Amino acid sequence: MTRPLLTPDDLATVEAAVRAAEVRTTGEIYCVVAEESADYHATPLAWAAGVALLAPAVLLLGGVHVTAPDMSMLGGWTADQVEDVGEATARAALIGTLLLQGLLFVATLFLVAIPPVRRALTPRGMKRDRVRQRAEEQFLAKNLHATRERTGVLIYVSAAERMAELIADESIHAHVDDGVWAQAMAALTAGLKRGDPAAGFTEAIGRCADVLATHFPARYGDNPNELPDAVVVLPRA
């Protein structure tokens, strides 16, 4: 069983950090941790097909060649017999190639389907796209776009891919350039890399709160908590 990214104590620490941050701002900070953002089922199929296509080259490198019969060795044979020998030779070579392709396809499919292998062989750009897509889905699914002042901020981490995304709602975009969030993301990823995700989340939340408090400060008596503070943990897709 895979160890979760955040322990129960870590989850409590991050929740407390969100609660403390939102006291300072009308903004809403929401944290989501996904075990993995996609199943990448196309990766094993793509690798299996690619390796299977190498079967003819494997046969050639292994010294297997298809050649026509030596006519000088077939004295007394009729033309039909010679043609039959040639067809049989070509058929045997074709069947051997197809069998090898099938074996390579199945073996590669099972090998690449092993989760660590599948993740290692999935292009980084594809993983980045899937993480971003899942983060955008969560932003909408958790109603961060429906806060009273459109000031929701999603901090999304995908554990298996070791990637993170930060999405801010439209009111924030009108006041804050996307580059401002770089420090928060740097703090988060630094914590993840050193094996202290709770500290990374806490620092990132604090930096987000600094930005939000500047542009969207809390109003005394009018600062409802519109979204839960607890971290949402998503199982594998």
ZASE-838433 format. One line per field, with one value per residue (C-alpha): residue number from 1; residue in one letter; x, y, z. Coordinates in pm, whole numbers. Example, Ala and Ser with C-alpha at 12.3 -4.5 7.8 and 13.67 -1.06 7.14 Angstrom:
% ZASE-838433
nr	[1/2]
rest	[A/S]
xx	[1230/1367]
yy	[-450/-106]
zz	[780/714]
END
This chain:
% ZASE-838433
nr	[1/2/3/4/5/6/7/8/9/10/11/12/13/14/15/16/17/18/19/20/21/22/23/24/25/26/27/28/29/30/31/32/33/34/35/36/37/38/39/40/41/42/43/44/45/46/47/48/49/50/51/52/53/54/55/56/57/58/59/60/61/62/63/64/65/66/67/68/69/70/71/72/73/74/75/76/77/78/79/80/81/82/83/84/85/86/87/88/89/90/91/92/93/94/95/96/97/98/99/100/101/102/103/104/105/106/107/108/109/110/111/112/113/114/115/116/117/118/119/120/121/122/123/124/125/126/127/128/129/130/131/132/133/134/135/136/137/138/139/140/141/142/143/144/145/146/147/148/149/150/151/152/153/154/155/156/157/158/159/160/161/162/163/164/165/166/167/168/169/170/171/172/173/174/175/176/177/178/179/180/181/182/183/184/185/186/187/188/189/190/191/192/193/194/195/196/197/198/199/200/201/202/203/204/205/206/207/208/209/210/211/212/213/214/215/216/217/218/219/220/221/222/223/224/225/226/227/228/229/230/231/232/233/234/235/236/237]
rest	[M/T/R/P/L/L/T/P/D/D/L/A/T/V/E/A/A/V/R/A/A/E/V/R/T/T/G/E/I/Y/C/V/V/A/E/E/S/A/D/Y/H/A/T/P/L/A/W/A/A/G/V/A/L/L/A/P/A/V/L/L/L/G/G/V/H/V/T/A/P/D/M/S/M/L/G/G/W/T/A/D/Q/V/E/D/V/G/E/A/T/A/R/A/A/L/I/G/T/L/L/L/Q/G/L/L/F/V/A/T/L/F/L/V/A/I/P/P/V/R/R/A/L/T/P/R/G/M/K/R/D/R/V/R/Q/R/A/E/E/Q/F/L/A/K/N/L/H/A/T/R/E/R/T/G/V/L/I/Y/V/S/A/A/E/R/M/A/E/L/I/A/D/E/S/I/H/A/H/V/D/D/G/V/W/A/Q/A/M/A/A/L/T/A/G/L/K/R/G/D/P/A/A/G/F/T/E/A/I/G/R/C/A/D/V/L/A/T/H/F/P/A/R/Y/G/D/N/P/N/E/L/P/D/A/V/V/V/L/P/R/A]
xx	[0/136/212/-14/148/-2/-40/-339/-120/-11/-373/-457/-157/-256/-619/-509/-289/-585/-806/-545/-482/-848/-886/-676/-864/-1200/-1028/-1084/-792/-871/-621/-656/-415/-463/-284/-257/-427/-482/-440/-234/-385/-259/106/128/-59/167/485/354/263/596/800/593/674/1040/985/1115/1428/1477/1457/1709/1947/1908/2029/1690/1661/1402/1566/1438/1539/1862/1739/2061/1975/1627/1712/1419/1165/874/799/493/704/959/677/532/867/901/550/606/930/766/463/684/878/554/401/723/724/358/415/715/518/237/476/655/321/187/515/563/199/225/564/466/133/326/247/606/715/406/469/839/762/479/608/638/436/145/159/167/-140/-332/-242/-351/-674/-759/-684/-920/-1188/-1149/-1166/-1511/-1627/-1548/-1724/-1420/-1567/-1883/-1752/-1924/-1641/-1483/-1168/-1109/-758/-696/-369/-358/-88/-68/148/239/345/512/349/142/-94/-232/-553/-695/-1043/-1121/-1141/-791/-662/-786/-554/-272/-36/14/385/311/219/562/698/407/455/830/773/526/747/1051/859/751/1106/1256/989/804/481/299/562/549/172/186/440/257/-72/95/234/-106/-261/-8/-113/-484/-472/-310/-580/-875/-837/-1082/-1376/-1470/-1805/-1836/-1595/-1787/-1599/-1752/-1553/-1423/-1071/-986/-761/-944/-764/-857/-793/-625/-817]
yy	[0/343/578/885/1218/1376/1202/1279/1523/1688/1725/1894/2127/2234/2283/2509/2707/2764/2872/3120/3256/3321/3535/3795/3804/3764/3519/3144/2901/2540/2253/1928/1634/1366/1034/1044/1265/1007/638/700/385/490/466/82/49/298/132/-219/-121/51/-242/-491/-300/-374/-750/-756/-569/-812/-1105/-948/-867/-1224/-1353/-1469/-1393/-1484/-1596/-1761/-2125/-2182/-2289/-2486/-2715/-2792/-2991/-3191/-2980/-2834/-2462/-2523/-2707/-2428/-2176/-2383/-2390/-2013/-1954/-2188/-2010/-1667/-1791/-1937/-1610/-1408/-1632/-1616/-1237/-1212/-1447/-1246/-923/-1069/-1186/-852/-665/-870/-871/-495/-425/-611/-461/-99/-147/-173/167/287/182/338/669/668/605/857/1182/1463/1696/1453/1427/1805/1835/1576/1740/2081/1935/1759/2076/2275/2009/2032/2411/2386/2076/2230/2557/2779/2978/3044/3239/3568/3786/3536/3519/3145/2999/2630/2467/2127/1862/1534/1299/1032/1286/1510/1814/2102/2364/2688/2832/3172/3297/3587/3868/3783/3782/4137/4252/3998/3888/3511/3551/3666/3309/3177/3216/3025/2742/2740/2704/2423/2225/2275/2119/1828/1765/1759/1521/1775/1839/1987/2260/2322/2361/2583/2820/2831/2907/3185/3342/3319/3486/3771/3836/3806/4021/4300/4310/4153/4230/4090/4305/4299/4131/4039/3760/3431/3106/2993/2675/2398/2443/2073/1926/1711/1385/1224/856/749/842]
zz	[0/-99/188/174/100/413/749/974/1170/843/735/1064/1028/677/778/1064/824/589/877/1003/654/580/891/710/379/210/-22/5/-6/-86/-87/-281/-286/-553/-533/-914/-1171/-1448/-1516/-1835/-1989/-2334/-2227/-2207/-2537/-2714/-2590/-2668/-3023/-3078/-2950/-3152/-3469/-3403/-3453/-3816/-3710/-3419/-3659/-3897/-3613/-3494/-3829/-3960/-4333/-4591/-4917/-5234/-5293/-5486/-5828/-5895/-5602/-5732/-6042/-6170/-5979/-6165/-6164/-5946/-5688/-5677/-5633/-5349/-5168/-5202/-5071/-4778/-4688/-4704/-4507/-4234/-4208/-4191/-3924/-3721/-3743/-3638/-3344/-3231/-3264/-3055/-2784/-2776/-2759/-2468/-2273/-2314/-2228/-1897/-1814/-1883/-1703/-1373/-1211/-1145/-1496/-1654/-1479/-1571/-1939/-1967/-2124/-1872/-2094/-2090/-1712/-1681/-1904/-1702/-1371/-1499/-1637/-1310/-1114/-1336/-1286/-910/-918/-1073/-886/-547/-641/-610/-897/-696/-396/-324/-453/-693/-480/-459/-480/-540/-438/-608/-565/-755/-552/-809/-1070/-810/-967/-837/-976/-838/-986/-885/-971/-1206/-947/-835/-1194/-1233/-952/-932/-1208/-1238/-1171/-817/-724/-820/-468/-318/-568/-508/-133/-191/-428/-203/87/-131/-252/96/222/436/245/544/578/203/212/519/369/35/210/407/91/-79/224/203/-158/-88/225/24/-241/-58/314/565/665/1029/1077/710/632/598/559/230/171/402/535/542/275/21/-59/-392/-471/-791/-1104]
END
